[in-house]
């Protein structure tokens, strides 16, 4: 039988990640101690806070990792809580010493693709598309976050079926997760269904704090669910994350398309790129396989053509999502249709759009290649 060593146990623990931070617990200084007594192993792990919502996950994963070490017998994993100084050290290791608020997604080296999901008016399913696209991208294996920027009409936590609250590690806000998606919303900071009655400067400050104070980790994709129209928050997002691309959501109805066009042409003033148009509530697929155009047709194409003409950039319809009562039901139950009914026409359409958004063309212009010179 192989002799169990502390080194082997620590090596196994290096494969265990903190689910909120996305880094190995050994790298984060979370392994307090490892004791080996023959084949028995006892591990003590630091949690960032006493009420850490990921405690069970971390302990379970640590136990499983240690059990995989050859020769291990009984395994016990206990927990302790970091001191204030340890939390400060953790924050510094993750964010550096800077005291100035920094938006990681606006930095030149950021590889996160940021999409601001916009619409000309309410009721077109903008939030439904945001949540389902996020769930589909996460199911694809990407690291995904949603910032619920619709301060007055916040709905993202409910649509993801989460009533979890953020918690704080030093001055970092750790966002809740559901369906593999990290999220932050003003809903996390108000009681019940209380309204948010704020003017423009407070809206700007809230979005800025969500971007700077929340520890998002290394996201592949960040989706921002904007409020309808072209008001304060749309301008704030353009100022704070100028590289954010607009996703315009409309319905097939021509009247809705006319309004959606305004949301897309804000890019002329903000110098943002329009990533594409999503036509929601398209033809409903009936039980016999036929389709019914409840809201007409052509709205998505009309918006794409007009934005293309006005901006001089080619803007396409990324997909048409069929009208489906189960999309609404999934949102009400907090179970997005993109993952709850993956074989439905609606889920397939959403996944196809997600696949398009997941592809990032990274330019190497201006970036160091890290090449050295070898002399003979």
C-alpha positions as CSV (number, residue, x, y, z in Angstrom):
1,X,0.0,0.0,0.0
2,X,1.3,3.5,-0.9
3,X,2.5,5.7,1.9
4,X,0.3,8.8,2.2
5,X,2.3,12.1,2.4
6,X,1.3,15.6,3.1
7,X,2.7,16.7,-0.2
8,X,0.4,14.2,-2.0
9,X,-2.6,15.5,-0.1
10,X,-1.8,19.1,-0.8
11,X,-1.3,18.3,-4.5
12,X,-4.7,16.7,-4.6
13,X,-6.2,19.8,-2.9
14,X,-4.7,22.0,-5.6
15,X,-7.4,20.6,-7.9
16,X,-10.2,21.9,-5.6
17,X,-11.4,25.4,-6.6
18,X,-13.3,28.0,-4.6
19,X,-16.5,28.1,-6.7
20,X,-16.9,31.9,-6.2
21,X,-13.4,32.9,-7.0
22,X,-12.6,30.2,-9.5
23,X,-9.0,29.5,-8.3
24,X,-7.5,26.6,-6.3
25,X,-7.9,26.7,-2.6
26,X,-4.2,26.1,-2.2
27,X,-3.4,29.1,-4.3
28,X,-5.8,31.3,-2.2
29,X,-4.3,30.3,1.1
30,X,-7.4,28.5,2.2
31,X,-5.7,25.3,3.4
32,X,-5.0,25.9,7.1
33,X,-3.5,22.5,7.8
34,X,-3.0,18.9,6.7
35,X,-2.4,16.1,9.1
36,X,-1.5,12.6,8.1
37,X,-1.7,9.7,10.6
38,X,-0.8,6.5,8.7
39,X,-3.5,6.3,6.0
40,X,-5.9,8.7,7.8
41,X,-6.0,12.3,6.7
42,X,-7.4,15.4,8.4
43,X,-7.6,18.7,6.6
44,X,-8.7,22.1,7.8
45,X,-9.8,24.7,5.4
46,X,-10.3,28.4,5.8
47,X,-13.6,29.8,4.7
48,X,-13.8,33.5,3.7
49,X,-16.7,34.1,6.0
50,X,-18.5,32.0,8.6
51,X,-21.7,31.8,6.6
52,X,-20.0,31.0,3.3
53,X,-22.7,29.7,0.9
54,X,-20.2,27.4,-0.8
55,X,-19.0,25.7,2.4
56,X,-20.7,22.3,1.6
57,X,-19.4,22.4,-2.0
58,X,-15.8,23.1,-0.9
59,X,-15.8,20.5,1.8
60,X,-17.4,17.8,-0.4
61,X,-14.9,18.5,-3.2
62,X,-11.9,18.5,-0.8
63,X,-13.0,15.2,0.6
64,X,-13.4,13.7,-2.8
65,X,-10.0,15.0,-3.9
66,X,-8.2,13.6,-0.8
67,X,-9.9,10.2,-1.2
68,X,-8.4,9.9,-4.7
69,X,-4.9,9.9,-3.2
70,X,-3.5,6.3,-3.3
71,X,-3.5,4.6,0.1
72,X,-5.8,7.1,1.9
73,X,-8.1,5.6,4.5
74,X,-10.4,7.8,6.6
75,X,-10.7,11.4,5.5
76,X,-12.0,14.3,7.7
77,X,-12.3,17.9,6.5
78,X,-13.0,20.7,9.0
79,X,-13.4,24.4,8.5
80,X,-12.3,27.6,10.1
81,X,-12.9,31.2,9.2
82,X,-10.3,33.7,7.9
83,X,-9.3,36.6,10.0
84,X,-9.8,40.2,8.8
85,X,-6.2,40.4,7.9
86,X,-6.4,37.2,5.9
87,X,-9.4,38.5,4.0
88,X,-7.5,41.7,3.2
89,X,-4.5,39.7,2.0
90,X,-6.9,37.6,-0.2
91,X,-8.4,40.8,-1.7
92,X,-4.9,42.2,-2.4
93,X,-3.9,38.9,-4.1
94,X,-6.9,39.0,-6.3
95,X,-7.1,42.7,-7.0
96,X,-3.8,44.3,-6.2
97,X,-3.0,47.2,-3.9
98,X,-4.9,49.8,-5.9
99,X,-7.4,51.9,-3.9
100,X,-9.0,53.4,-7.0
101,X,-12.1,51.6,-8.3
102,X,-11.2,49.7,-11.5
103,X,-13.6,48.2,-14.0
104,X,-11.8,45.1,-15.1
105,X,-13.9,44.7,-18.3
106,X,-12.8,48.1,-19.5
107,X,-9.1,47.4,-19.3
108,X,-7.1,47.0,-22.5
109,X,-6.1,43.4,-21.5
110,X,-9.6,42.2,-20.7
111,X,-10.7,39.1,-22.7
112,X,-14.3,39.2,-21.4
113,X,-16.8,39.8,-24.1
114,X,-19.4,42.3,-22.8
115,X,-22.9,42.4,-24.3
116,X,-25.4,45.1,-23.3
117,X,-28.9,43.7,-24.1
118,X,-31.2,46.6,-25.1
119,X,-34.6,47.2,-26.4
120,X,-36.6,50.2,-27.6
121,X,-39.5,49.4,-25.3
122,X,-40.6,47.0,-22.6
123,X,-42.5,43.8,-23.1
124,X,-40.3,42.3,-25.9
125,X,-38.6,39.7,-23.7
126,X,-35.3,41.4,-23.2
127,X,-34.7,40.0,-19.7
128,X,-35.9,36.5,-20.8
129,X,-33.3,36.6,-23.6
130,X,-30.6,37.8,-21.3
131,X,-31.2,35.0,-18.7
132,X,-31.6,32.2,-21.3
133,X,-28.5,33.3,-23.3
134,X,-26.5,33.3,-20.1
135,X,-27.7,29.9,-19.1
136,X,-27.0,28.5,-22.5
137,X,-23.5,30.0,-22.5
138,X,-22.8,28.6,-19.1
139,X,-24.1,25.2,-20.2
140,X,-21.6,25.4,-23.0
141,X,-18.8,25.6,-20.4
142,X,-18.1,29.3,-20.3
143,X,-17.8,31.5,-17.3
144,X,-20.8,33.9,-17.4
145,X,-22.1,36.8,-15.4
146,X,-25.2,38.9,-15.6
147,X,-25.4,42.5,-14.3
148,X,-29.1,43.4,-13.9
149,X,-28.8,47.0,-15.0
150,X,-32.6,47.5,-15.1
151,X,-32.6,49.2,-11.7
152,X,-36.3,50.0,-11.7
153,X,-37.5,46.8,-13.3
154,X,-35.0,44.3,-11.9
155,X,-36.0,40.7,-12.6
156,X,-32.9,38.6,-13.2
157,X,-32.6,36.8,-9.8
158,X,-36.2,35.7,-9.9
159,X,-35.9,34.5,-13.5
160,X,-32.8,32.5,-12.5
161,X,-34.7,31.0,-9.5
162,X,-32.3,32.5,-6.9
163,X,-33.1,34.1,-3.6
164,X,-29.5,34.0,-2.4
165,X,-27.8,37.2,-1.3
166,X,-24.3,38.5,-2.1
167,X,-21.8,38.5,0.8
168,X,-18.7,40.5,1.4
169,X,-15.0,39.5,1.6
170,X,-13.1,42.5,2.8
171,X,-14.4,45.2,0.3
172,X,-15.3,42.7,-2.4
173,X,-18.9,41.7,-3.1
174,X,-19.2,38.0,-4.0
175,X,-22.1,37.6,-6.3
176,X,-24.6,34.7,-6.0
177,X,-24.8,32.0,-8.6
178,X,-27.6,30.0,-10.2
179,X,-27.5,27.6,-13.2
180,X,-23.8,28.3,-13.4
181,X,-24.3,32.1,-13.9
182,X,-23.0,34.7,-11.5
183,X,-25.4,37.7,-11.0
184,X,-25.8,41.0,-9.3
185,X,-28.9,43.1,-9.1
186,X,-30.4,45.9,-7.0
187,X,-33.0,43.2,-6.1
188,X,-30.2,41.8,-3.8
189,X,-30.2,45.0,-1.8
190,X,-33.9,45.9,-1.4
191,X,-36.5,44.3,0.8
192,X,-39.3,42.4,-0.9
193,X,-40.8,44.2,-3.8
194,X,-40.0,47.7,-2.7
195,X,-39.6,50.2,-5.5
196,X,-36.3,51.9,-6.3
197,X,-36.9,55.7,-6.5
198,X,-33.6,57.2,-7.7
199,X,-32.4,59.9,-10.0
200,X,-29.8,59.6,-12.7
201,X,-26.6,60.2,-10.6
202,X,-27.6,57.4,-8.2
203,X,-28.3,55.0,-11.1
204,X,-24.8,55.8,-12.5
205,X,-23.2,55.1,-9.1
206,X,-25.1,51.8,-8.7
207,X,-23.9,50.5,-12.0
208,X,-20.4,51.7,-11.3
209,X,-20.3,49.8,-8.0
210,X,-21.7,46.7,-9.6
211,X,-18.8,46.8,-12.0
212,X,-16.0,47.7,-9.6
213,X,-16.9,46.3,-6.2
214,X,-18.3,42.9,-7.3
215,X,-15.7,40.2,-7.7
216,X,-16.6,38.7,-11.1
217,X,-13.5,36.6,-11.6
218,X,-12.3,35.6,-15.0
219,X,-15.5,35.8,-17.0
220,X,-15.7,34.8,-20.6
221,X,-19.0,36.7,-21.1
222,X,-20.7,39.4,-19.2
223,X,-24.3,40.3,-20.1
224,X,-25.9,43.5,-19.0
225,X,-29.7,43.6,-18.9
226,X,-30.4,47.2,-19.7
227,X,-33.7,49.0,-19.1
228,X,-35.9,49.8,-22.1
229,X,-35.1,52.9,-24.1
230,X,-32.0,55.1,-24.4
231,X,-31.9,56.9,-21.0
232,X,-29.4,57.3,-18.2
233,X,-28.2,53.7,-17.8
234,X,-27.6,53.1,-21.5
235,X,-25.4,56.2,-21.4
236,X,-23.7,55.1,-18.2
237,X,-22.8,51.7,-19.6
238,X,-21.4,53.3,-22.8
239,X,-19.2,55.5,-20.6
240,X,-18.0,52.9,-18.2
241,X,-17.6,50.0,-20.6
242,X,-17.0,51.6,-24.1
243,X,-16.2,48.2,-25.5
244,X,-19.6,46.7,-24.6
245,X,-21.5,45.5,-27.7
246,X,-25.2,46.1,-28.1
247,X,-27.6,43.3,-28.5
248,X,-31.0,44.6,-29.7
249,X,-34.1,42.6,-28.9
250,X,-37.3,43.2,-30.8
251,X,-40.4,41.4,-31.8
252,X,-41.6,40.7,-35.4
253,X,-44.2,43.5,-35.1
254,X,-43.3,46.5,-37.3
255,X,-44.4,49.0,-34.6
256,X,-42.0,47.3,-32.1
257,X,-39.2,47.3,-34.7
258,X,-39.5,51.0,-35.3
259,X,-39.0,51.6,-31.5
260,X,-36.1,49.1,-31.3
261,X,-34.4,50.9,-34.1
262,X,-33.8,53.8,-31.7
263,X,-32.1,51.6,-29.2
264,X,-29.7,50.4,-31.9
265,X,-28.9,53.8,-33.3
266,X,-27.8,55.1,-29.9
267,X,-24.5,53.5,-31.0
268,X,-23.9,56.4,-33.3
269,X,-23.6,58.7,-30.3
270,X,-21.8,56.3,-28.0
271,X,-19.5,54.7,-30.6
272,X,-20.5,51.2,-29.6
273,X,-20.7,48.2,-31.9
274,X,-24.0,46.6,-32.5
275,X,-23.4,42.8,-32.2
276,X,-26.7,42.0,-33.8
277,X,-30.5,41.8,-33.5
278,X,-32.5,39.1,-31.8
279,X,-36.1,38.7,-32.9
280,X,-38.1,37.3,-30.0
281,X,-41.7,36.1,-30.1
282,X,-41.3,35.0,-33.7
283,X,-43.7,32.4,-35.3
284,X,-45.2,30.0,-32.8
285,X,-44.7,26.4,-33.6
286,X,-48.0,24.6,-33.3
287,X,-48.4,20.9,-32.1
288,X,-49.0,19.8,-35.7
289,X,-45.7,21.4,-36.8
290,X,-47.3,24.4,-38.5
291,X,-46.5,27.9,-37.5
292,X,-48.6,30.9,-36.5
293,X,-47.2,34.5,-36.8
294,X,-49.0,36.0,-33.8
295,X,-47.0,39.2,-33.9
296,X,-46.5,39.4,-37.7
297,X,-43.1,39.0,-39.4
298,X,-40.1,40.9,-40.6
299,X,-39.5,43.1,-37.6
300,X,-36.0,41.8,-36.9
301,X,-34.9,42.1,-40.5
302,X,-36.2,45.6,-40.6
303,X,-34.3,46.7,-37.5
304,X,-31.1,45.1,-38.8
305,X,-31.4,46.8,-42.2
306,X,-32.1,50.2,-40.7
307,X,-29.2,50.0,-38.2
308,X,-26.9,48.8,-40.9
309,X,-27.8,51.8,-43.1
310,X,-27.5,54.3,-40.3
311,X,-24.3,53.1,-38.8
312,X,-22.5,52.0,-42.0
313,X,-21.8,48.7,-40.3
314,X,-23.2,45.3,-41.3
315,X,-25.7,44.3,-38.6
316,X,-27.4,40.9,-38.9
317,X,-30.3,39.1,-37.2
318,X,-28.6,36.6,-34.9
319,X,-31.7,34.5,-34.6
320,X,-35.5,34.4,-34.4
321,X,-36.8,32.8,-31.2
322,X,-40.3,31.3,-31.5
323,X,-43.1,32.5,-29.3
324,X,-43.5,29.8,-26.6
325,X,-45.5,29.9,-23.4
326,X,-42.9,27.7,-21.8
327,X,-40.4,30.5,-22.1
328,X,-42.6,32.6,-19.9
329,X,-43.3,29.7,-17.5
330,X,-39.6,28.9,-17.2
331,X,-38.9,32.6,-16.2
332,X,-41.7,32.5,-13.6
333,X,-40.3,29.3,-12.1
334,X,-36.7,30.4,-12.3
335,X,-35.8,27.5,-14.7
336,X,-34.7,28.9,-18.1
337,X,-36.1,27.0,-21.0
338,X,-32.6,27.0,-22.7
339,X,-31.7,24.3,-20.2
340,X,-35.0,22.9,-18.9
341,X,-36.3,22.0,-22.4
342,X,-33.2,21.8,-24.5
343,X,-34.9,20.0,-27.4
344,X,-37.7,22.6,-27.9
345,X,-37.5,24.9,-31.0
346,X,-37.2,27.9,-28.6
347,X,-34.2,26.4,-26.7
348,X,-32.5,25.4,-30.0
349,X,-32.8,29.0,-31.3
350,X,-31.4,30.4,-28.1
351,X,-28.5,28.0,-28.1
352,X,-27.7,28.9,-31.8
353,X,-27.5,32.6,-30.8
354,X,-25.4,31.8,-27.8
355,X,-23.0,29.8,-30.0
356,X,-22.6,32.8,-32.2
357,X,-21.9,35.1,-29.2
358,X,-19.4,32.7,-27.7
359,X,-17.0,33.0,-30.6
360,X,-14.6,35.8,-29.9
361,X,-12.2,37.1,-32.5
362,X,-9.3,38.4,-30.5
363,X,-7.0,40.8,-32.3
364,X,-3.3,40.7,-31.5
365,X,-2.7,44.2,-32.7
366,X,-0.7,46.1,-30.1
367,X,-0.3,43.1,-27.7
368,X,3.1,41.8,-26.7
369,X,3.8,38.4,-28.1
370,X,6.2,37.4,-25.4
371,X,8.9,36.3,-27.9
372,X,12.5,36.3,-26.9
373,X,15.7,36.5,-28.9
374,X,18.1,33.5,-28.9
375,X,21.7,34.1,-29.6
376,X,24.1,31.5,-31.0
